Amino acid sequence: MPLQIIDAARVQALEYLSIAEVSNLCEIEQDEVRELMDYGALQSDMVVGDEVFFAVQRVHCLKVACNQRRDYDLDLFSVVLVIGYLQEIDALKQQISVYQALSRSTAH
């Protein structure tokens, strides 16, 4: 079960997943999760003792990339590239949302 922490700045519950949970969710080996961390494609959000945890939001791109890996028989390094592109797309979508909100507020 994911560890749940309250982020006072965002006033919402954030769920964190362990390496084993990420491995199960994305259907990849735990060693591959560690390799993705070594490549810099996946950063941990919290360390408790020897256990590494990832925010659920961060794992979304990994899950999509792992689905692409299975669908197109990609190697792990290709997954790194896909994760990077997905993260960039998500960041651009967020920027568009901000700009759209600003344009709506200044139009009135």
N, C-alpha and C positions, 0 to 999 in steps of 0.2 A: 504494500500500500504506500502511495507517495506520502512523503513528509510534507505537512502543510504549515506554512508560515504566513503571518500577516505582515504585509508591507505597509507601514503607517503612511508613507508618502503617497501611495496610490489607493489606500484604504480598500484593499481587496485581498483575498486569500490567493497566495501563489503556491502552486504545487511543484514539488521538486521530485525528480526521479533519480534513482540510483543507476549505476552502470548496468546492473542486472535487469532492472526494469526497462531501461532504454533498449537493451539487447532484446528483450522479449517483445517489446512494443514494435520495434523496427525489424524484427526477425533477422538479426545479424549476431555474430559471435561477440562476446565481451572483449576479446582481443581486438576485434575490428573497431569497436567503440574507442578503445585506447589508441589505436592507430590513427583514427580520425582526430583525436585530441592531439596526437603528436604532429599531424599535418597542419594543425591549427584550424581545421574545419569545424570543430566542436569545442567550445570552451565551457568549463564547469562554472557553476554559479555559486557553489558552496562546498566546503569540505568540512566534514565532521569526523574527527579522528583520522582514520585511513580511508573513510568512505567519501567518494566524490558524488555530488548531486548536480543535476541540470534542471533549469526551469522548464516547465512543460512547453512554454512558448518557443523556446530555443529548439526543442526536439521536433517541432512540426516540420521544418525544412528537411531535417534528417529523415523523417518518416517518408516524406514525398520522394526524396532522392533514393531511398532504399527501394521504394516501389518501382521507380524508374530502372534501378539496377536489375531487379528481377525481370521486369518486362523486356528490357533491351540487352540483358546479359552483359552489364558493365562491370569493369574492374573497380577496385576500391578508390583508386586515384580519380577515376571519372566521377565517382560519387562526391569527392571533394569539390570538383569543378561545379557539379550540379548544385550542391549546397550553396556555394558562393553565389551562383546566379540567382537561386531562389531567394537568398537573403537580400540581394540587391533589388530584386523585383519587389519584395515586401517593403523595403525602405522607400522605394519610389512610390508605391501605392499609398504609403502613409503621408508622404510629402504632397501627393495629389489631393488627398483628403483634406489636409491643412489648407492648401491653396483654394480648394473649392469652398471650404467653410469661410475663409477670409473674403472671397469674392462675393459670397452670398450676403455676408454681414455688411460689406461696403456698398452693395447694390441697393440696400434699403435705406 
